[in-house]
Amino acid sequence: MAGGGPTFAVAFGGGGARGLAHIHVIEALDELGIRPRAISGSSIGAIMGAGMAAGMSGRDIHDYARSILGRRAEVATRMWRARPGSFAEFVSGGFRVSQFNVERILKSFLPDAIPATFEELSIPLKVTATDYYRHDLAVFDTGELNSALAASAAIPAVFRPVRRNGRILIDGGIYNPVPFDLVEGLADIVIGIDVVGAPAPEATKMPNSIDLMFGATQLMMQSIIALKLQSSRPAILLRPPVSRFRVLDFLKIDAVMADTVSIKDELKRAVDAAVSALEKIPAE
């Protein structure tokens, strides 16, 4: 925080398009003059965390995201750029018409401000992924950045897994939806942002297969978060109202941002309360 005071670390959670709400969090931290000492992220949270760790302001990220996601033609153009470079690449490992190459897509969509390696970031960043065959959490904080972000965002059945260092990796939110534990002890105050959401009730509508798959994943991730909170919890844990949005609703950026703008004031109040509570703790 500008002018001294306690230090902060931030954990940005996974949730697909719902994670656009993280932009409000970054903007609020900028307005408070808070530069985190450490950042962790899962899935979309890893991507947003990389932007902040690279030195982008919340306004920079907001403007960049809206300049692309707010225009269907721009999204279509960038998706076309991310197409397989050859037929051989398209069929490598078998036909996967429903699995996009997330590494190519990120290269097409990420801003130039995000560097090639973790070492070039201005704030330390920890990125989660799930090791599919070793059945455990993978955490990356060194080396090449894009493949780590891609692995963290590799939503099953949408994106094909990412191979890195001989490991087959999928969505980091599967094992650690809000990785606040990865930055515990690195700052005085840890902030966790949960954008997993939950299946939104729509009267008596029967969910289709896709909604069931993503909704069941949300329920699983929420159970993981609840279990983690039984043993430890960040000083601040916020949940913006994102449940009405689906994981791939990126083209609804204006609606997501409008529905979640209240998180900015909520975060500012929570920071004030956390700092006050810390100041009341007697020094040892």
C-alpha positions as CSV (number, residue, x, y, z in Angstrom):
1,M,0.0,0.0,0.0
2,A,1.3,3.4,-0.9
3,G,3.0,5.2,2.0
4,G,3.8,2.0,3.9
5,G,1.4,-0.2,5.8
6,P,0.6,-3.9,5.5
7,T,1.6,-5.9,2.5
8,F,-0.9,-7.8,0.3
9,A,-1.1,-10.9,-1.8
10,V,-3.9,-11.8,-4.1
11,A,-5.4,-15.2,-5.3
12,F,-7.5,-14.9,-8.4
13,G,-9.9,-17.9,-8.8
14,G,-11.0,-19.8,-11.8
15,G,-14.4,-19.5,-13.5
16,G,-14.1,-18.9,-17.2
17,A,-15.9,-15.8,-18.3
18,R,-17.1,-15.1,-14.8
19,G,-13.5,-14.2,-14.1
20,L,-13.9,-11.0,-16.0
21,A,-15.0,-9.7,-12.6
22,H,-11.4,-9.9,-11.6
23,I,-10.8,-6.7,-13.6
24,H,-12.9,-4.8,-11.1
25,V,-10.7,-6.2,-8.3
26,I,-7.5,-5.1,-10.0
27,E,-9.0,-1.6,-10.6
28,A,-9.9,-1.3,-7.0
29,L,-6.4,-2.3,-5.9
30,D,-5.0,0.3,-8.2
31,E,-7.3,2.9,-6.7
32,L,-6.2,1.9,-3.2
33,G,-2.5,2.2,-4.2
34,I,-2.0,-1.5,-3.4
35,R,0.7,-3.4,-5.3
36,P,0.6,-7.0,-4.3
37,R,3.7,-8.7,-3.1
38,A,2.7,-12.0,-4.7
39,I,-0.1,-13.2,-6.9
40,S,-1.6,-16.7,-7.5
41,G,-4.2,-17.7,-10.0
42,S,-6.2,-20.6,-11.4
43,S,-7.5,-20.7,-15.0
44,I,-8.9,-17.3,-15.9
45,G,-7.5,-16.1,-12.6
46,A,-4.0,-17.1,-13.8
47,I,-4.5,-15.0,-17.0
48,M,-5.8,-12.0,-15.1
49,G,-3.0,-12.4,-12.5
50,A,-0.4,-12.5,-15.3
51,G,-1.7,-9.2,-16.6
52,M,-1.4,-7.6,-13.3
53,A,2.0,-9.2,-12.6
54,A,3.2,-7.9,-15.9
55,G,2.5,-4.3,-14.8
56,M,-0.8,-3.7,-16.5
57,S,-3.2,-1.5,-14.7
58,G,-6.9,-2.6,-14.1
59,R,-7.9,0.1,-16.6
60,D,-5.4,-1.3,-19.2
61,I,-6.8,-4.8,-18.8
62,H,-10.4,-3.5,-18.9
63,D,-9.8,-1.5,-22.1
64,Y,-8.0,-4.4,-23.7
65,A,-10.6,-7.0,-22.8
66,R,-13.5,-4.8,-24.0
67,S,-11.7,-3.9,-27.3
68,I,-11.7,-7.6,-28.2
69,L,-14.6,-9.3,-26.4
70,G,-16.9,-6.4,-27.1
71,R,-16.6,-7.0,-30.9
72,R,-17.7,-10.4,-32.3
73,A,-15.8,-9.8,-35.5
74,E,-12.5,-9.3,-33.6
75,V,-13.1,-12.5,-31.6
76,A,-13.8,-14.4,-34.9
77,T,-10.6,-13.0,-36.5
78,R,-8.4,-14.0,-33.5
79,M,-10.0,-17.5,-33.4
80,W,-9.2,-17.9,-37.1
81,R,-5.6,-17.0,-36.4
82,A,-5.5,-19.7,-33.7
83,R,-6.6,-22.4,-36.2
84,P,-4.3,-25.4,-36.7
85,G,-1.3,-24.6,-38.9
86,S,-1.7,-27.7,-41.0
87,F,-4.0,-30.8,-41.4
88,A,-1.3,-32.9,-39.7
89,E,-1.5,-30.7,-36.6
90,F,-5.3,-30.8,-36.7
91,V,-5.3,-34.6,-36.5
92,S,-2.3,-35.0,-34.2
93,G,-3.3,-37.5,-31.5
94,G,-6.6,-38.2,-33.3
95,F,-9.5,-36.0,-34.4
96,R,-10.6,-33.6,-31.6
97,V,-13.1,-31.3,-33.3
98,S,-14.5,-30.3,-29.9
99,Q,-11.1,-29.6,-28.3
100,F,-9.4,-26.3,-29.2
101,N,-5.7,-25.8,-28.8
102,V,-5.7,-23.4,-25.8
103,E,-2.0,-22.5,-26.3
104,R,-2.7,-21.2,-29.8
105,I,-5.8,-19.3,-28.6
106,L,-3.9,-17.6,-25.8
107,K,-1.1,-16.5,-28.1
108,S,-3.8,-15.0,-30.3
109,F,-5.7,-13.2,-27.5
110,L,-3.2,-12.2,-24.9
111,P,-1.8,-8.6,-24.9
112,D,1.8,-8.0,-25.8
113,A,2.4,-6.7,-22.3
114,I,2.4,-10.2,-21.0
115,P,6.0,-11.5,-21.3
116,A,7.3,-14.9,-22.4
117,T,8.7,-16.0,-19.0
118,F,7.8,-15.8,-15.4
119,E,11.1,-14.2,-14.7
120,E,10.1,-11.1,-16.7
121,L,7.1,-10.4,-14.6
122,S,7.3,-7.5,-12.1
123,I,5.3,-9.3,-9.4
124,P,6.0,-13.0,-8.5
125,L,3.2,-15.2,-9.9
126,K,2.1,-18.8,-9.1
127,V,0.0,-20.5,-11.7
128,T,-1.9,-23.7,-11.0
129,A,-2.7,-26.6,-13.3
130,T,-4.0,-30.2,-12.7
131,D,-1.7,-33.1,-13.5
132,Y,-4.2,-35.5,-15.2
133,Y,-2.2,-38.7,-14.8
134,R,-0.3,-38.0,-11.6
135,H,-3.6,-36.9,-9.9
136,D,-2.2,-33.8,-8.2
137,L,-1.8,-30.1,-8.3
138,A,1.0,-28.6,-10.5
139,V,2.2,-25.1,-9.6
140,F,4.4,-23.1,-12.0
141,D,6.3,-20.0,-11.1
142,T,9.4,-20.2,-13.3
143,G,10.2,-20.7,-17.0
144,E,8.0,-20.3,-20.0
145,L,4.7,-18.5,-19.2
146,N,2.3,-19.2,-22.0
147,S,2.1,-22.9,-21.6
148,A,1.6,-22.6,-17.9
149,L,-1.3,-20.2,-18.5
150,A,-2.7,-22.4,-21.2
151,A,-2.5,-25.5,-18.9
152,S,-4.3,-23.6,-16.1
153,A,-7.1,-22.6,-18.5
154,A,-7.5,-25.9,-20.3
155,I,-11.1,-26.6,-19.4
156,P,-11.9,-30.3,-20.0
157,A,-14.0,-31.0,-23.1
158,V,-13.4,-27.5,-24.4
159,F,-9.6,-27.3,-24.7
160,R,-7.2,-30.1,-25.3
161,P,-4.8,-30.8,-22.4
162,V,-1.4,-29.1,-22.4
163,R,1.9,-31.1,-22.4
164,R,4.7,-29.5,-20.4
165,N,7.8,-31.2,-19.1
166,G,6.3,-34.6,-19.9
167,R,3.2,-33.9,-17.9
168,I,-0.4,-33.9,-19.2
169,L,-2.1,-30.8,-17.7
170,I,-5.7,-29.6,-17.5
171,D,-7.6,-26.8,-15.8
172,G,-6.0,-25.6,-12.5
173,G,-9.4,-25.0,-11.0
174,I,-10.1,-28.7,-10.9
175,Y,-7.7,-29.1,-7.9
176,N,-7.5,-25.6,-6.5
177,P,-10.2,-23.2,-7.6
178,V,-9.0,-20.2,-5.4
179,P,-5.3,-20.8,-4.7
180,F,-5.0,-18.5,-1.6
181,D,-3.0,-21.2,0.1
182,L,-0.2,-20.7,-2.4
183,V,0.5,-17.2,-1.2
184,E,-0.1,-17.7,2.6
185,G,2.7,-16.3,4.6
186,L,4.0,-14.1,1.7
187,A,2.1,-11.0,2.8
188,D,0.3,-9.6,5.8
189,I,-3.1,-9.7,4.2
190,V,-4.2,-12.3,1.6
191,I,-7.1,-11.6,-0.7
192,G,-9.0,-14.4,-2.3
193,I,-11.5,-13.9,-5.1
194,D,-13.9,-16.7,-5.9
195,V,-15.7,-16.5,-9.3
196,V,-16.7,-20.2,-9.5
197,G,-20.4,-19.4,-9.0
198,A,-23.0,-22.1,-8.9
199,P,-25.7,-23.4,-11.2
200,A,-28.3,-20.6,-11.4
201,P,-32.0,-21.8,-10.9
202,E,-34.2,-21.2,-14.0
203,A,-37.6,-22.1,-12.7
204,T,-38.3,-25.8,-13.7
205,K,-36.0,-25.8,-16.8
206,M,-34.2,-29.1,-17.2
207,P,-30.5,-28.5,-17.7
208,N,-29.0,-29.9,-20.9
209,S,-25.9,-32.0,-21.1
210,I,-23.5,-29.1,-21.4
211,D,-25.0,-27.2,-18.6
212,L,-24.9,-30.3,-16.4
213,M,-21.3,-30.9,-17.1
214,F,-20.2,-27.4,-16.3
215,G,-22.7,-27.1,-13.4
216,A,-21.4,-30.3,-11.8
217,T,-17.9,-29.0,-12.1
218,Q,-19.0,-25.8,-10.3
219,L,-20.4,-27.9,-7.5
220,M,-17.2,-29.9,-7.2
221,M,-15.1,-26.8,-7.1
222,Q,-17.3,-25.2,-4.5
223,S,-16.9,-28.3,-2.3
224,I,-13.1,-28.1,-2.6
225,I,-13.2,-24.4,-1.6
226,A,-15.4,-25.2,1.4
227,L,-13.1,-28.0,2.5
228,K,-10.0,-25.7,2.2
229,L,-11.7,-23.0,4.3
230,Q,-12.2,-25.5,7.2
231,S,-8.4,-25.5,7.7
232,S,-7.4,-22.0,6.7
233,R,-8.9,-18.9,5.1
234,P,-7.6,-15.7,3.6
235,A,-8.1,-12.5,5.5
236,I,-10.4,-11.4,2.7
237,L,-12.6,-13.7,0.6
238,L,-15.0,-12.2,-1.8
239,R,-17.5,-13.7,-4.2
240,P,-18.9,-11.4,-6.9
241,P,-22.4,-12.2,-8.2
242,V,-21.5,-14.2,-11.3
243,S,-23.7,-17.3,-11.1
244,R,-26.0,-16.3,-13.9
245,F,-23.2,-16.4,-16.4
246,R,-21.9,-19.5,-18.1
247,V,-18.2,-20.4,-18.2
248,L,-17.8,-19.4,-21.9
249,D,-19.9,-16.2,-21.8
250,F,-17.0,-14.0,-22.8
251,L,-19.0,-12.1,-25.4
252,K,-21.2,-10.9,-22.5
253,I,-18.4,-8.8,-21.1
254,D,-20.5,-5.7,-20.7
255,A,-23.2,-7.6,-18.7
256,V,-20.6,-9.4,-16.5
257,M,-18.9,-6.1,-15.8
258,A,-22.1,-4.3,-15.0
259,D,-23.4,-7.0,-12.7
260,T,-20.2,-7.3,-10.7
261,V,-19.1,-3.6,-10.4
262,S,-20.2,-3.7,-6.7
263,I,-17.2,-5.8,-5.9
264,K,-15.0,-2.7,-6.1
265,D,-16.6,-1.0,-3.1
266,E,-16.9,-4.3,-1.3
267,L,-13.2,-4.9,-1.7
268,K,-12.3,-1.4,-0.5
269,R,-14.4,-1.9,2.6
270,A,-12.9,-5.3,3.3
271,V,-9.4,-3.9,2.9
272,D,-10.2,-1.1,5.4
273,A,-11.5,-3.7,7.9
274,A,-8.6,-6.0,7.4
275,V,-6.0,-3.2,7.9
276,S,-7.9,-2.0,11.0
277,A,-8.0,-5.5,12.4
278,L,-4.2,-6.0,11.8
279,E,-3.4,-2.7,13.5
280,K,-5.3,-3.8,16.6
281,I,-3.1,-6.9,17.0
282,P,-0.5,-6.2,19.7
283,A,3.1,-6.4,18.5
284,E,5.1,-9.3,20.0
